[in-house]
Amino acid sequence: PIFVFDQDRNGWFTWAEDRWKEIADPSSLRIGNPRFTGTGTRFLEDNGRRAIRELFERSFR
């Protein structure tokens, strides 16, 4: 699966068949595989930093 955080829309999304679908409960997202790719923008905003920090805190406790 692929998940992205959209800074403009301030939310997490996943690709579902043929469109981006908003994640209803982002607190359920976890990085569950030891091998993952993290890519992003050169223009990280405060909400993007917060989303990444919270994801890593949930995933790597």
Backbone torsions as a table, in degrees:
resi	resn	phi	psi	omega
1	PRO	NA	157.5	177.1
2	ILE	-123.6	136.6	179.0
3	PHE	-129.7	140.7	177.8
4	VAL	-135.1	150.0	172.1
5	PHE	-105.2	121.9	179.6
6	ASP	-96.0	109.9	-177.7
7	GLN	-64.1	-38.8	-179.0
8	ASP	-65.6	-38.0	-178.9
9	ARG	-94.5	-5.4	176.6
10	ASN	54.2	48.7	-179.6
11	GLY	-159.3	163.4	176.6
12	TRP	-91.6	142.1	-179.3
13	PHE	-135.4	155.0	173.9
14	THR	-130.4	152.9	178.3
15	TRP	-82.4	122.5	-178.8
16	ALA	-126.1	101.6	178.3
17	GLU	64.3	-76.4	-176.0
18	ASP	-137.8	18.4	-178.4
19	ARG	-159.2	164.8	174.1
20	TRP	-83.1	131.4	-179.4
21	LYS	-118.0	129.4	-179.7
22	GLU	-70.0	139.2	177.0
23	ILE	-79.6	118.7	-176.4
24	ALA	-66.4	-39.1	-178.2
25	ASP	-124.9	85.9	-176.9
26	PRO	-62.4	-21.0	179.2
27	SER	-68.3	-11.7	177.7
28	SER	-85.1	-11.7	-179.2
29	LEU	-71.4	134.5	176.8
30	ARG	-143.2	147.2	169.6
31	ILE	-84.7	111.7	-172.7
32	GLY	-106.3	-2.5	-178.0
33	ASN	-118.2	137.7	179.6
34	PRO	-66.1	-16.9	176.9
35	ARG	-111.1	115.2	178.6
36	PHE	-146.9	162.3	177.4
37	THR	-115.1	131.9	175.0
38	GLY	-120.5	116.7	178.4
39	THR	-128.1	165.9	179.7
40	GLY	-175.5	-162.7	-176.2
41	THR	-88.2	157.5	171.1
42	ARG	-80.6	-9.2	-174.6
43	PHE	-115.7	64.6	-177.6
44	LEU	-72.8	127.6	-179.9
45	GLU	-99.3	171.4	-177.6
46	ASP	-57.5	-41.9	-179.1
47	ASN	-67.8	-31.8	176.1
48	GLY	-68.7	-42.9	176.3
49	ARG	-59.9	-45.0	-179.6
50	ARG	-62.7	-44.0	-179.6
51	ALA	-61.6	-43.1	179.4
52	ILE	-67.0	-46.0	179.6
53	ARG	-57.9	-47.1	-179.2
54	GLU	-64.8	-40.2	177.5
55	LEU	-61.2	-46.0	-179.8
56	PHE	-66.3	-39.3	178.2
57	GLU	-61.4	-42.9	178.7
58	ARG	-67.7	-34.6	-171.5
59	SER	-84.8	-31.3	-170.7
60	PHE	-123.3	48.0	177.2
61	ARG	-80.3	NA	NA
